[in-house]
Amino acid sequence: MILPPTLETDRLRLDPLDEHHLEAIFRIYSNPEVVRLFGQDCMTDLEQARYWLQVQEQMRQLDLGATWVLRLKDSGEAVGSFSFDGINRQWHNVGVSYALRPEFWRRGLMSEALAALIALAWSGTFAGPMHRIQALVFKDNAASIAMLCKAGFVCEGERLGLVFWQQCYWDLASFCLINPLEASAADKH
């Protein structure tokens, strides 16, 4: 089991998730604007946040995931989260999911975090060498889709009826990014 590293960007500090982040996680995932983009119900009490933290910790202990809390460098305020989900060392791929409090949308903060975590995935220093990063996004989440495309992700198509939430099945758009460093190395041989 490898512990996730703390990362820094120009404006953010990405701290590995731990029990001290309980209230920050609750604040993020109790917001209806955030969770509607995830296909889940709002957290309504700290016990739900505690359970979420326990699940994330179990994923980390099994080397299947890692979560970071995004903090503003200047104030230390927790503004979002970012996870590597379903780390697959054999297939060299990982999924990503992320959330940001609405008052911090459209400031480029998640793009900044995404760039740092892409670099970590490509470096091979955390979860081993990664060939592919994937993301599943609700089709009406235009901001997330635009961010992924700007980062070089390509849309692979739709996963039809993937999520059951609010008594409906929802289609999600599937995006991926292939490690360009591997292509560069292959070109040299």
C-alpha positions in Angstrom: 0.0 0.0 0.0 1.5 3.3 -1.1 0.3 6.5 0.6 -0.8 9.2 -1.8 1.6 12.2 -1.9 0.7 15.7 -1.0 0.8 17.8 -4.2 0.9 21.5 -4.9 -0.1 23.7 -7.8 0.1 27.5 -8.2 -3.1 28.0 -6.2 -3.9 24.6 -4.6 -2.6 22.1 -2.1 -3.8 18.6 -2.6 -3.8 16.8 0.7 -4.4 13.0 1.0 -7.8 12.4 2.5 -7.9 11.5 6.2 -10.4 11.7 9.1 -9.6 15.4 9.7 -11.4 16.2 6.4 -14.8 15.0 7.7 -16.5 18.4 7.8 -14.9 19.5 4.5 -16.3 16.4 2.7 -19.7 16.9 4.3 -19.7 20.5 3.1 -18.9 19.4 -0.5 -21.3 16.5 -0.8 -24.2 18.0 1.1 -24.5 20.6 -1.7 -27.3 19.7 -4.1 -25.6 21.5 -7.0 -22.5 19.3 -6.5 -24.2 15.9 -6.1 -26.6 16.3 -9.0 -23.5 16.0 -11.1 -22.6 12.7 -9.5 -25.9 10.9 -9.5 -26.2 10.6 -5.8 -28.3 12.1 -3.0 -27.0 14.8 -0.8 -25.3 13.9 2.5 -27.6 14.9 5.3 -25.4 14.3 8.3 -21.8 13.8 9.4 -22.3 10.1 9.7 -22.8 9.8 6.0 -19.6 11.7 5.5 -17.8 9.5 8.0 -19.0 6.4 6.1 -17.8 7.9 2.8 -14.4 8.5 4.4 -14.2 4.9 5.6 -15.0 3.6 2.1 -12.3 5.8 0.6 -9.8 4.6 3.2 -10.7 1.0 2.4 -10.1 1.6 -1.2 -6.7 3.1 -0.4 -5.8 0.2 1.8 -6.6 -2.2 -1.0 -4.6 -0.1 -3.4 -7.7 0.5 -5.5 -8.1 4.2 -5.0 -6.8 7.4 -3.5 -8.6 10.7 -2.7 -7.2 14.2 -2.1 -8.9 17.2 -0.6 -8.3 20.4 -2.6 -7.3 23.3 -0.4 -6.6 26.9 -1.4 -3.0 27.7 -0.7 -3.6 31.2 0.4 -6.4 30.4 3.0 -6.2 26.7 3.5 -10.0 26.4 2.8 -11.1 23.0 1.5 -12.9 23.6 -1.8 -13.1 20.2 -3.4 -12.0 16.6 -3.8 -10.3 14.5 -6.4 -10.1 10.7 -6.5 -8.2 8.1 -8.4 -10.9 5.4 -8.6 -10.4 1.8 -9.6 -6.7 1.8 -9.9 -5.8 -1.2 -12.0 -2.1 -1.9 -11.9 -2.3 -4.9 -14.2 -4.1 -3.0 -17.0 -2.2 0.3 -16.2 -5.3 2.4 -16.0 -7.2 4.5 -13.5 -10.5 6.3 -13.3 -10.9 9.9 -12.0 -13.7 11.6 -10.2 -13.8 15.1 -8.7 -16.1 17.6 -7.1 -15.8 21.3 -6.4 -17.9 23.6 -4.3 -20.1 25.8 -6.6 -18.7 29.1 -5.3 -15.3 28.0 -6.8 -16.6 27.0 -10.2 -15.2 28.6 -13.4 -11.9 29.7 -11.9 -9.8 27.0 -13.4 -9.1 25.3 -10.0 -10.2 21.8 -11.1 -8.1 22.1 -14.3 -5.1 22.9 -12.2 -5.8 19.9 -9.9 -6.4 17.6 -12.9 -3.1 18.6 -14.5 -1.2 17.8 -11.3 -2.9 14.4 -11.0 -2.4 13.5 -14.6 1.3 14.2 -14.2 1.3 12.0 -11.1 -0.4 9.2 -13.0 2.1 9.4 -15.9 5.1 9.6 -13.6 4.5 6.0 -12.3 5.7 7.1 -8.8 2.4 6.6 -7.0 0.3 3.8 -8.5 2.8 2.4 -11.0 3.0 3.3 -14.6 -0.4 4.3 -16.0 -1.3 4.1 -19.7 -4.8 5.4 -19.5 -7.0 7.7 -17.4 -10.7 7.5 -17.7 -13.6 9.6 -16.6 -17.4 9.1 -16.7 -19.5 12.3 -16.8 -23.2 13.1 -16.9 -23.9 14.3 -20.4 -25.3 17.6 -19.2 -22.2 18.5 -17.2 -20.8 20.8 -19.9 -18.2 22.4 -17.6 -16.7 19.0 -16.7 -16.7 17.9 -20.4 -15.0 21.1 -21.5 -12.3 20.7 -18.8 -11.6 17.1 -19.8 -11.4 18.0 -23.5 -9.1 21.0 -22.8 -6.8 18.5 -20.9 -6.7 16.3 -24.0 -9.3 13.6 -23.1 -11.3 12.2 -25.9 -14.9 11.1 -25.8 -15.2 7.4 -26.4 -19.0 7.4 -26.6 -21.8 6.9 -24.1 -22.4 4.3 -21.4 -26.2 3.9 -21.8 -28.3 3.5 -18.7 -25.2 3.3 -16.5 -26.6 5.1 -13.4 -29.9 4.5 -11.6 -30.8 7.6 -9.6 -34.0 9.5 -8.8 -36.0 6.7 -10.3 -34.4 7.1 -13.7 -31.5 5.5 -15.7 -28.9 8.0 -16.8 -26.5 7.8 -19.7 -22.9 8.9 -19.0 -20.3 10.1 -21.5 -17.0 8.1 -21.4 -13.7 10.0 -21.8 -10.1 8.8 -21.8 -6.6 10.1 -22.0 -3.7 7.9 -23.2 -0.2 8.6 -21.8 1.6 10.6 -24.4 4.9 9.9 -22.8 4.6 6.3 -23.8 4.1 7.3 -27.4 7.2 9.5 -27.3 9.3 6.7 -25.9 8.0 4.2 -28.5 8.8 6.7 -31.3 12.5 6.7 -30.1 12.8 2.9 -30.6 
